[in-house]
Amino acid sequence: MMFRVLPRTTDDRRLVVGWVPDADALYLFTGPRLHWPLTESQLAEMEGRNGFTAWMLVDDETNTPVGHFDFSLQSGTARIGRIILAPQMRGRGLAHVLVDNAIQQARRLGASELTLNVIVGNEPAIRTYERAGFVTIAESARPGVRGMSRLLEESAP
Ligand SMILES: CC(C)(COP(=O)(O)OP(=O)(O)OC[C@H]1O[C@@H](n2cnc3c(N)ncnc32)[C@H](O)[C@@H]1OP(=O)(O)O)[C@@H](O)C(=O)NCCC(=O)NCCS
């Protein structure tokens, strides 16, 4: 399968809300930042913030969105958030594709470092980030949260 990264649309917001079935899933998705029930307007509200962009991983053949992530970009550091795959797309190795595409997109935005927070115990996510070259940073996180980061080499011409 081939994929593209496209800016999140208003329709995509509705789709992403549908990928988060309950409060526990919301906590893994976004930590304490957003509140159950997740709404499209909570996602929309974040779009007004400085340096914020939100993106979809889209199946090129069918134009179906299969994943989502966002960035808050500040002085060369892109904090990646709200990484999620459509529930029916999980468990097939697509997590790595999603994160690799997020890394490429961060480079396109001019970032030199990526950081993220992941809830302790979210093994599919942690394993995916480690495989993509993220390392755990000691200082950052609150209890129950693991901070991770990855430097971005210059993008290929
Ligand atoms: C996080 C998410 C994108 C991962 O995608 P996924 O398709 O479920 O992940 P996979 O099944 O491909 O698993 C990813 C890796 O973790 C490993 N893994 C899965 N469950 C594991 C477990 N319980 N313990 C250890 N490793 C585990 C897999 O083997 C795989 O590693 P590998 O490719 O090296 O074999 C997806 O689960 C998701 O959207 N979750 C909901 C939102 C979320 O939690 N987002 C993270 C925000 S920080």
PDBQT file of the ligand as one rigid body, heavy atoms in Angstrom, charges set to zero:
ROOT
HETATM    1  C1  LIG A 201      -0.248   3.227  18.869  1.00  0.00    +0.000 C 
HETATM    2  C2  LIG A 201      -0.746   2.631  17.558  1.00  0.00    +0.000 C 
HETATM    3  C3  LIG A 201      -0.572   3.662  16.435  1.00  0.00    +0.000 C 
HETATM    4  C4  LIG A 201       0.139   1.413  17.229  1.00  0.00    +0.000 C 
HETATM    5  O1  LIG A 201      -0.339   0.801  16.079  1.00  0.00    +0.000 OA
HETATM    6  P1  LIG A 201      -0.675  -0.782  16.064  1.00  0.00    +0.000 P 
HETATM    7  O2  LIG A 201      -1.018  -1.182  14.697  1.00  0.00    +0.000 OA
HETATM    8  O3  LIG A 201      -1.654  -1.060  17.132  1.00  0.00    +0.000 OA
HETATM    9  O4  LIG A 201       0.728  -1.347  16.489  1.00  0.00    +0.000 OA
HETATM   10  P2  LIG A 201       1.333  -2.778  16.104  1.00  0.00    +0.000 P 
HETATM   11  O5  LIG A 201       0.348  -3.836  16.395  1.00  0.00    +0.000 OA
HETATM   12  O6  LIG A 201       1.923  -2.672  14.737  1.00  0.00    +0.000 OA
HETATM   13  O7  LIG A 201       2.480  -2.865  17.167  1.00  0.00    +0.000 OA
HETATM   14  C5  LIG A 201       3.583  -1.984  17.094  1.00  0.00    +0.000 C 
HETATM   15  C6  LIG A 201       4.775  -2.693  17.676  1.00  0.00    +0.000 C 
HETATM   16  O8  LIG A 201       4.554  -2.923  19.072  1.00  0.00    +0.000 OA
HETATM   17  C7  LIG A 201       4.681  -4.304  19.349  1.00  0.00    +0.000 C 
HETATM   18  N1  LIG A 201       3.731  -4.607  20.418  1.00  0.00    +0.000 N 
HETATM   19  C8  LIG A 201       2.376  -4.647  20.321  1.00  0.00    +0.000 A 
HETATM   20  N2  LIG A 201       1.854  -4.953  21.526  1.00  0.00    +0.000 NA
HETATM   21  C9  LIG A 201       2.892  -5.090  22.383  1.00  0.00    +0.000 A 
HETATM   22  C10 LIG A 201       2.995  -5.418  23.766  1.00  0.00    +0.000 A 
HETATM   23  N3  LIG A 201       1.915  -5.618  24.516  1.00  0.00    +0.000 N 
HETATM   24  N4  LIG A 201       4.227  -5.485  24.299  1.00  0.00    +0.000 NA
HETATM   25  C11 LIG A 201       5.335  -5.253  23.563  1.00  0.00    +0.000 A 
HETATM   26  N5  LIG A 201       5.304  -4.954  22.238  1.00  0.00    +0.000 NA
HETATM   27  C12 LIG A 201       4.090  -4.883  21.675  1.00  0.00    +0.000 A 
HETATM   28  C13 LIG A 201       4.381  -4.987  18.055  1.00  0.00    +0.000 C 
HETATM   29  O9  LIG A 201       4.968  -6.270  18.018  1.00  0.00    +0.000 OA
HETATM   30  C14 LIG A 201       5.011  -4.050  17.048  1.00  0.00    +0.000 C 
HETATM   31  O10 LIG A 201       6.394  -4.184  17.037  1.00  0.00    +0.000 OA
HETATM   32  P3  LIG A 201       7.170  -4.835  15.797  1.00  0.00    +0.000 P 
HETATM   33  O11 LIG A 201       6.614  -4.214  14.562  1.00  0.00    +0.000 OA
HETATM   34  O12 LIG A 201       8.575  -4.491  16.039  1.00  0.00    +0.000 OA
HETATM   35  O13 LIG A 201       6.862  -6.278  15.869  1.00  0.00    +0.000 OA
HETATM   36  C15 LIG A 201      -2.207   2.152  17.639  1.00  0.00    +0.000 C 
HETATM   37  O14 LIG A 201      -2.323   1.110  18.544  1.00  0.00    +0.000 OA
HETATM   38  C16 LIG A 201      -3.175   3.242  18.026  1.00  0.00    +0.000 C 
HETATM   39  O15 LIG A 201      -3.666   4.005  17.201  1.00  0.00    +0.000 OA
HETATM   40  N6  LIG A 201      -3.516   3.283  19.358  1.00  0.00    +0.000 N 
HETATM   41  C17 LIG A 201      -4.479   4.210  19.892  1.00  0.00    +0.000 C 
HETATM   42  C18 LIG A 201      -3.928   5.621  20.068  1.00  0.00    +0.000 C 
HETATM   43  C19 LIG A 201      -2.619   5.640  20.818  1.00  0.00    +0.000 C 
HETATM   44  O16 LIG A 201      -2.413   4.956  21.796  1.00  0.00    +0.000 OA
HETATM   45  N7  LIG A 201      -1.712   6.498  20.329  1.00  0.00    +0.000 N 
HETATM   46  C20 LIG A 201      -0.404   6.717  20.923  1.00  0.00    +0.000 C 
HETATM   47  C21 LIG A 201      -0.313   8.092  21.433  1.00  0.00    +0.000 C 
HETATM   48  S1  LIG A 201       1.284   8.410  22.195  1.00  0.00    +0.000 SA
ENDROOT
TORSDOF 0
